[in-house]
């Protein structure tokens, strides 16, 4: 319980307001959408990335999120339409349409970034989500800084605490099991190369 409480405290106080958030691209971590547009959570993330773009902090925006069953478009495509309607040139809106989880957002984003010679990133999400996301980014060797959304639907103390408690669980699960899975994957990849 002490470890869990300490992780909740760290998540709550994680610094997501960089003084000079400059990078090649802003990476918007995925959230849910509807056919009519991004959810309120996803919209806040996209809006923040658009603000960074307009400030000249980034040259492009990478929108992440795969296809949800029953939808005609991926989350990333829906987000791209939203950002384009806000005035961001379509050429500066890159989309990653395969991911289903935060780690997949980052893995597939890196593949896309390689194609466009993008090397540095501002990772955009809700403040309470970013400690786990940045741990994953660090494990993947992503050169990135975190930038939390200034607005969020997680406003009230009770809702924020519920989110922080859930994030602490996911963070600890990633630190315990994610490392094990990564090690197993590396061993399998090495074995495959030897064969």
C-alpha positions in Angstrom: 0.0 0.0 0.0 2.9 2.4 0.7 4.3 1.8 -2.8 0.9 2.2 -4.4 0.3 5.4 -2.4 3.7 6.8 -3.4 2.9 6.1 -7.1 -0.4 7.9 -6.8 1.4 10.9 -5.3 4.0 10.9 -8.1 1.3 10.7 -10.8 -0.6 13.5 -9.2 2.4 15.7 -9.0 4.1 14.7 -12.3 5.4 17.8 -14.1 3.6 18.1 -17.4 4.2 21.8 -18.1 7.6 22.2 -19.9 8.9 25.7 -20.1 10.0 25.5 -23.7 8.2 22.5 -25.3 9.9 22.5 -28.7 10.2 19.4 -30.9 9.7 18.1 -34.5 6.2 16.9 -33.7 3.4 16.7 -31.1 2.1 13.2 -30.5 -1.5 13.1 -29.4 -2.1 9.9 -27.5 -5.4 8.3 -28.6 -8.8 8.4 -26.8 -12.3 7.5 -27.8 -14.2 9.0 -30.7 -17.7 8.9 -32.1 -18.7 9.1 -35.8 -19.5 12.8 -35.1 -16.0 13.6 -33.8 -13.5 13.1 -31.0 -14.6 12.6 -27.4 -14.2 15.5 -25.0 -11.0 13.8 -23.6 -9.5 13.3 -27.1 -10.6 16.8 -28.2 -8.7 18.4 -25.3 -5.6 16.6 -26.3 -5.9 17.6 -30.0 -6.7 21.2 -29.1 -3.5 21.3 -27.0 -1.4 19.9 -29.8 -3.0 22.5 -32.2 -2.0 25.3 -29.7 1.6 24.0 -29.7 1.6 23.9 -33.5 0.3 27.5 -33.7 2.9 28.7 -31.2 5.6 27.2 -33.5 6.7 24.7 -30.8 6.2 21.8 -33.2 6.2 21.5 -37.0 3.6 18.7 -37.3 1.1 16.7 -35.3 0.9 13.0 -35.1 -2.6 11.7 -34.2 -2.8 8.1 -32.9 -5.6 5.6 -32.7 -6.9 2.6 -34.5 -10.2 1.5 -35.8 -13.0 0.8 -33.4 -15.4 -2.0 -34.2 -18.5 -0.5 -35.9 -16.9 2.7 -37.0 -16.1 3.6 -40.6 -13.0 5.6 -39.7 -10.1 5.2 -37.3 -9.8 7.4 -34.2 -6.8 9.0 -35.8 -8.6 9.8 -39.0 -11.5 11.3 -37.1 -9.0 13.4 -35.1 -7.3 14.5 -38.3 -10.6 15.8 -39.7 -11.2 17.7 -36.5 -7.7 19.3 -36.5 -7.9 20.1 -40.2 -11.3 21.8 -39.7 -9.5 24.0 -37.0 -7.1 25.2 -39.7 -4.1 23.0 -39.4 -2.8 22.1 -42.9 -3.5 18.5 -43.8 0.1 17.9 -44.8 1.2 18.6 -41.2 -1.3 16.1 -39.7 0.1 12.6 -39.7 -2.0 9.7 -38.6 -1.2 6.3 -37.1 -4.2 4.0 -37.5 -3.1 0.7 -36.0 -2.9 1.2 -32.2 -5.3 0.1 -29.5 -3.2 0.9 -26.4 -0.9 3.7 -25.1 2.2 1.6 -25.8 1.0 0.8 -29.3 0.3 4.5 -29.9 4.1 5.1 -29.3 5.4 2.0 -31.1 3.4 2.7 -34.3 4.0 6.4 -34.1 7.8 5.7 -34.2 7.4 3.7 -37.4 5.5 6.6 -38.9 8.0 9.2 -37.7 10.9 7.2 -39.3 9.1 7.6 -42.7 9.0 11.4 -42.2 12.4 11.9 -40.6 10.9 13.1 -37.3 13.2 12.6 -34.3 11.9 14.6 -31.4 8.5 14.7 -29.8 6.2 16.5 -27.4 3.8 13.8 -26.1 0.4 15.2 -25.4 -2.2 13.7 -23.1 -4.1 14.3 -19.8 -1.6 15.2 -17.1 -2.5 12.2 -15.0 -1.8 9.8 -17.9 1.6 11.2 -18.8 3.9 9.5 -16.2 3.0 6.1 -17.5 3.2 7.2 -21.1 6.6 8.8 -20.6 7.9 5.6 -18.9 6.9 3.7 -22.0 8.4 6.3 -24.3 11.6 6.1 -22.3 11.7 2.3 -22.6 11.2 2.6 -26.4 14.1 5.2 -26.6 11.8 8.0 -27.7 13.3 11.4 -27.4 10.4 13.2 -25.9 9.0 15.7 -23.4 5.6 15.6 -21.8 3.0 18.3 -22.2 -0.3 17.9 -20.3 -3.6 19.3 -21.5 -4.5 22.5 -19.7 -8.2 21.5 -19.8 -9.6 18.1 -19.0 -13.0 16.5 -18.1 -11.1 15.1 -15.1 -11.7 18.3 -13.1 -13.4 17.4 -9.8 -11.2 16.1 -7.0 -13.1 12.8 -6.8 -12.9 12.1 -10.6 -9.2 13.1 -10.7 -8.5 10.8 -7.8 -10.3 7.9 -9.4 -8.2 8.4 -12.6 -5.0 8.7 -10.6 -5.8 5.5 -8.7 -6.4 3.7 -11.9 -3.3 5.1 -13.5 -1.2 3.9 -10.5 -2.5 0.4 -11.0 -1.6 0.5 -14.7 1.7 2.1 -14.0 2.7 -0.6 -11.5 1.4 -3.4 -13.8 3.5 -2.0 -16.6 6.6 -1.7 -14.4 6.2 -5.3 -13.2 4.8 -7.1 -16.2 5.8 -4.8 -19.0 9.5 -5.2 -18.3 9.1 -9.0 -18.2 7.2 -9.1 -21.5 9.8 -6.8 -23.1 12.6 -9.1 -22.0 10.8 -12.1 -23.3 10.2 -10.4 -26.6 13.8 -9.4 -26.9 14.9 -13.0 -26.2 12.4 -14.3 -28.9 13.6 -11.7 -31.4 17.3 -12.6 -30.7 16.5 -16.3 -31.2 14.7 -15.6 -34.4 17.6 -13.7 -35.8 20.0 -16.6 -34.9 17.7 -19.0 -36.8 
